[in-house]
Amino acid sequence: MSVAVPRAVAPLVTFAAVLRRHGFSASSDQMVTFLAGVRLVGPANFESIRLTAYASFAPDYDRHNEFEALFRAHFCAEPMPRTSLPEPGGRSQPGDNLTSPVAAGADRQARRSGKSAADRELLHARRFDVQGTGTLHRQLLELRSHFPQRRCFRVRPARHGKSIHLARSLARAVRTGGDLARPVFRERCLRPRKILLMIDISGSMKGLTPAYLRFAHTIAHAADRVETFTIGTRLTRISAALSRRAEEAAVAAVGNVVLDWEGGTRLGPALGTFFKVPRYFNYARGAAVLILSDALERGDAAELVQAVHRLSRVAWRLSWASPLVAAAHFAPRTAALKRILPFLDDLIDGSSVAALTNFVLRMDEPAPCASQVWTSRLEL
Amino acid sequence: MPGGRNEVSDVVSGAPWPQFRAVDDVGRQLAAHDYFADEGLATAIFLALKLGKPLLLEGQPGVGKTEAAKALGAIAGRSVVRLQCYEGIDAPQALYEWNYARQLLSLRQAGEQAVDLYTSDFLIERPLLAVLRDPLRRLLLIDEVDRADPEFEAFLLEFLSDFQISIPEVGTQTAAVRPIVIMTSNRTRDLHEALRRRCIYHWIAYPDAEREAEIILRRAGDVVASTAEAVARAVQGLRGLPLAKPPGISEAIEWARAATLLINSAGWPDAFRRAVGVVIKDEEDLATVAPHLDSLLKKSCV
């Protein structure tokens, strides 16, 4: 049975539907709050309705501009800018697709030096035909206990713990009339570390990109806290897109979110952008960071070196997987790779998903310093 | 929900909420307590109080989220009970704990006699229970909820829905009226939609130069108006640079104070330059700011 909505309230009610159509969360609870709020504040003008809508529907800060545009289109009949819209129903966030503020300057410099192939970003979407076998997913799920862990504040009873578990000891003491002959000990629990994946999607990595995305999707669903970004000419957060359970749907969503497929490589500025967003910076703190890239940086590598150095200071373990490492006579000889090597814990083979999987499952073991490993190899 | 506390009328009539007739009242009363809220924040606070919903304030560190809660506590005449979240925070640290050491002693003292170990004498109230037991005199501030684990966030959902806590040994404790709850987040991670949905939300942005100068003047005490205006303008300029940690309002206040202290030994704008460590606290940020500092101060000190 449908209930007739009063004409005056109809625009308010239909606004929730508009929000939902554009991928915003607008539950019936929030709708009720919005209506009650509008009644409470007046409404004196459109501004009071707008502020009430913000307070009630709590749009993500990254999507404030989009929310604003939707509000104006709905209530003020202003045209909706098409570019600000994500895929309907999707969770892609325009704010998660960031062009480095320094990219333009760096690009001009590179052009003058003749090292850059192009001075403009060539942005386009990409479709993937990914057919996962599920083997990798099963393997990682079975071995998820091998993901790196850390101690947390929570405690649990433990036979060889170092401090007394008072709650359990009291329960035991009650049974023995107040005598605490054998206290129960406790230890701190372990919990998985954050994992941060950064996937280079530049032209030189084109062949490996689908496999990397499949790998990222598997890790995102096997481990507890995983954040994934693509880096090319810009930085894009794809964690939300990869959260879809079906691999094909997830990879297709990534195809829609990322705009700089097969472009140039601006790892330094892209990583620099990563640090300039406090939220992103916190993802790296104490995390196991894995960068999947050939490190073929265009132009001056100083920015990349600075960014990697900074990343190494906040991350628990910083690993770089390059497909070039699989080559028989590989050695870190490019200027960029030589300079970032001292800051890396691992420089590993990233030529196949199998190699990456093997590495991820060994990540909880002590990390050797990449520069020591490669120096000794080169000496041999 | 018959007789439920979710009904707006119950919420408004059941508790002595701060008497705000309109959104403007909120701004005025906050200003009287040295907190300058914009219209968006005033609307969000007004709605949260009138609808009896938790208020979720998000924003960069140092924009005044916690201060907003304290100012609201002062207006409402309630003490602010703060639950500082951190990674690994657990339900007992937020709800209640038993005083095990005292229980053990009582058990030993009692000897052969029966003793009830689970009375309120042995219960240690933690912030959520403290507010639940006395919602009319306390305001709950759940600070930096984004630092807590997602599991703790899920636990909060339950608490914020029913405002009741179940203590197995004692029974269910329910708030007589809905307490005022304010949550803050620095947005170091995305909060779950379910939590956001239950709250009235506001993103606190950095204030404009005029408002910031006003805040500095009120908060910094011995700072003169021209200094406050110069600092506000300079801080606005600094926020325009690509910094890892843009200066917050508290840093701006400290900068104004520090520059005022240094004015005797160094003139303007050298006092600002010397005190820059108060406002920029990151090596890379200092390097980013260095080439722009002179021109920025020159523009600000007009």
Interface residues (C-beta under 8 A of the other chain):
Chain A: S25 S27 D29 Q30 T33 A36 G37 L40 V41 E47 S48 L51 T52 Y54 A55 S56 F57 A58 D60 Y61 H64 P101 V102 C152 F153 R154 L166 A167 S169 L170 A173 V174 G177 G178 L180 R191 G272 F275 K276 P278 R279 F281 N282 Y283 Q306 R310
Chain B: V8 A22 V23 E39 G40 T43 A44 F46 L47 A48 K50 L51 K53 L56 E58 Q60 P61 Y86 E87 G88 I89 D90 W98 Y100 A101 Q103 L104 L107 R108 A110 G111 E112 L117 D149 N186 R187 T188 R189 D190 E193 R196 R197 R198 C199 I200 Y201 H202 W203 P242 L243 A244 K245 E284
